[in-house]
Amino acid sequence: MPETVQGLADVKSDVDGPVSFEDTSIAFSSQSDFKLRKTYWLFALMNQGWLVNLGTFFIKIALRLRLPIKFLIKNTIFEQFCGGESIRDCETTIHHLHKAHVGTILDYSVEGEDTEKSFDDTGLEIIRTIERASESADIPFSVFKMTGVASTELLEAVQIGDSLNKEQKAQFDRVLQRVDMLCRRAHERNVRIFVDAEESWIQDTIDTLAYEMMDRYNHEHPIVYNTYQMYRWESLDHLRRDTAEARAKGYFLGVKLVRGAYLEKERLRAHEEEYQDPIQATKEDTDRDFNTAIDFCLENRDVISICLGTHNEYSCQYCIQQMKQLSIANDDPHIYFAQLLGMSDNISYNLANSGYNVAKYVPYGPVESVMPYLFRRADENKSIAGQSSREFTLVSDELKRRKGCRQ
């Protein structure tokens, strides 16, 4: 998925971009008054950190005890951040986004499964997203997480160079088969596919598989995209290295730029296991490398196709300013912006309205199975400085604007 949202409130834009992210009439044009008021109250509640903590605690207990709370969840936080429980359920969301010239990225967000059968089932579901994407331009990308088709323990064992036993070798062979199945089908259907980033202790394994798939399927045009987490201090050097390798081997490099989603987990593990922290020392360092990566990708656009998975307004404005300076068309097919469903509509809809390529990650899956994803959304919105307040303020402004228009 795109980055964890970081500090919109403290980002003061000194870039005069051609797109206003303050136009709430465009940002919320697809939402009825009723839906907008529901959004208002949801973000009002999520502004209260103690309430989010309390609610998360009781929801986890209720799910563990199998209490009948699915209806409540489905009509509140699930409705805000997910497209439905199946691809068919997502069709309404796909249609609404398409009307605003915003694409959909179907994101099967089931987590916590860890059996060979579950990995096979997830692989088949991702194939369905590829098939649906191939049917229309409404869905410009598919996406998968490597831990959806392989165990974390196995990926880590491969990364640290452990000798795999016979059973593990057989399991990893099946991982390779699943990954190739997904990328091959994407290539056959001409559907671009993201390989999402994960924790640093398995990311090298993920990278290796992603580049192998690029060398197989990206020679005519970019199909497979790897994800670069710019909150890691080594990511910019890796991007430069990987670009040189793509040039040497004659394939296109698909790049999704994000800031990163595992900061606290990464720092805690580095401290506990006494190895060098892979995370940048400051947020300013992350922002600097993210924007430097934008420059690098645009300058090397003969071999790189990029998607900016970001909720950071400054970085979006920075990219469109650089595109303008380089005389790159707004709708250049090799440059996309992406945000999560239910968040930063002021960025997504205003960019799309100005002719830029934009897509929303649309998570879906059974309510109980996507709860880990939803808990992260709730936690991020109350813990990342300024995000829920930013969303709440924008919705409040639009409600006031509509009220004024009726008077």
KASULGI-V329097 format. One line per field, one symbol per residue. ss: DSSP state (~ for helix, > for strand, _ for the rest). phi: phi as a letter, one per 30 degrees, with the letter a starting at -180 (. if undefined). burial: b if it has 24 or more other ideal C-beta (glycine too) atoms within 12 Angstrom, else e. A space follows every 10 residues. Layout:
ss=???
phi=???
burial=???
//
This chain:
ss=_______~~~ __________ ___~~~~___ __~~~~~~~~ ~~~~~~__~~ ~~~~~~~~~~ ~~~~_____~ ~~~~__~~~~ ~>>>___~~~ ~~~~~~~~~_ __>>>>>>__ _____~~~~~ ~~~~~~~~~~ ~~~_______ >>>>_~~~__ _~~~~~~~~~ _____~~~~~ ~~~~~~~~~~ ~~~~~~~~~_ _>>>>____~ ~~~~~~~~~~ ~~~~~~~___ ___>>>>>>_ _>__~~~~~~ ~~~~~~~~~_ __>>>>>>__ __~~~~~~~~ ~~~_____>_ __~~~~~~~~ ~~~~~~~~~_ ___>>>>>>_ __~~~~~~~~ ~~~~~_____ ____>>>>>> ____~~~~~~ ~~~____>>> >>>>__~~~~ ~~~~~~~~~~ ~~~___~~~~ ~~~~~~~~~~ ~~~~~~_
phi=.eeddbhddc ccdccdddcc ccddddecdd cdedddddde dddddddced ddddddeddd dddddhddce ddddcbdddd cbdlcbdddd eddeddddec icdccdcdcd bidabedddd ddedddeddd dddddaddbd bcaacdddba dedddddddd iddddedddd ddeddedddd edddddddch cdbdcddbdd dbddddeedd ddddddbcdd adcccccccd dcdcdddddd ddddddddci bdcdbccbdk bbeddddddd ddchbdddce dbdddddddd dddeeddddc ddbccbbddb cddddddddd dddddchcde cedcbbcbbd eibhdddedd dddcjddbbc dcdakeeddc eedddddddd dccdeidddd dddddedddd ddddddd
burial=bbbbbbbbee beeebebebe beebbbbbbb beeeebeebb ebbebbbeee ebeebbeebe eebeeeeebe eebeebbbbb bbbbbbbeeb eebbebbbeb bbbbbbbbbb bebeeeeebe ebbebbbbbb ebbbeeebbb bbbbbbbbbb bbebbbbbbe eeeeeeeeee bbebbbebbb bbbebbbebe bbbbbbbbbb bbbbbbbbbb bbbbbebbee ebbbbbbbbb bbbbbbebbb ebbebbeeee bbbbbbbbbb bbbeebeeee eeeeeeebbb eebeebbbbb bbbbbbbbeb bebbbbbbbb bbbbbbbbbb bbbeeeebeb ebebbbbbbb bbbbbbbbbb bbbbebbbbb bbbbbbbbbb bbbbbbbbbb bbbbebbbbb bbbbbbbbbe eeeeeee
//
